[in-house]
C-alpha cells in the first residue's frame, strides 16, 4: 500500500491529533505495544520507511485511548476504514487494548 507525500502528511497530522488528545507520551506507546521509540516515531510520522503494521497499530492504539478518556478520535481521512480493508491484504492488524488511565500513564507533554 503506497501513500503519496500529501497523504502521508495528512495521515501524520491526524495521528498526532489523536496523540495530543490521548494524553499519552511516546514512551507509553512504545512500552505498551512492544515497539522501540524509533519505530513509534516513524509510525507517528507515517514515514516512507515506517512499517505499515506499526502505522496501523499506533493509529488504532491512539484512537482507542482517545475513546477510553471519553473523547472522539479523529475521523481519519487517509487511514480510514476503507483503507483498512485494503491494508489488511499487506499488513497484520491487531485490536488495540483498552486503557485504564487511573493506572498512572505518563501524560503527554
C-alpha positions, -999 to 999 in steps of 0.1 A, spaced: 0 0 0 16 32 -12 7 67 0 16 100 -17 36 126 2 4 146 8 -14 116 21 15 108 45 15 144 57 -23 143 63 -22 109 80 6 121 103 -13 152 113 -44 131 121 -24 105 141 -7 134 160 -40 149 168 -51 117 185 -17 116 203 -24 151 217 -60 142 227 -49 109 243 -26 124 269 -2 96 263 36 100 258 56 83 231 72 61 258 37 48 268 31 37 232 65 21 229 62 2 261 25 -8 258 28 -20 222 63 -35 224 79 -11 199 111 8 201 107 46 204 122 50 169 95 27 154 68 47 172 83 80 158 84 65 123 48 53 127 36 87 140 52 105 111 39 79 86 74 79 72 82 61 40 104 37 60 78 30 87 64 -5 89 28 -3 77 17 -26 105 33 -2 131 14 27 115 -19 10 118 -11 -3 153 -2 32 166 -32 48 148 -56 23 164 -39 24 198 -43 61 200 -78 62 186 -88 37 214 -70 57 240 -90 88 230 -123 68 232 -112 55 266 -110 90 280 -145 97 267 -134 119 237 -139 114 200 -109 104 179 -100 120 146 -121 109 117 -91 97 97 -93 106 60 -62 87 48 -60 58 73 -98 53 71 -119 21 74 -120 18 36 -82 20 35 -80 -6 64 -98 -32 43 -71 -28 16 -43 -26 41 -53 -60 55 -40 -75 23 -5 -63 32 -3 -59 70 -12 -78 101 -39 -59 120 -43 -61 158 -71 -50 180 -59 -22 203 -62 -26 240 -84 -5 263 -67 19 285 -71 24 323 -60 59 328 -63 55 365 -32 33 365 -10 64 361 2 65 325 26 94 319 8 124 305 18 136 271 35 170 275 
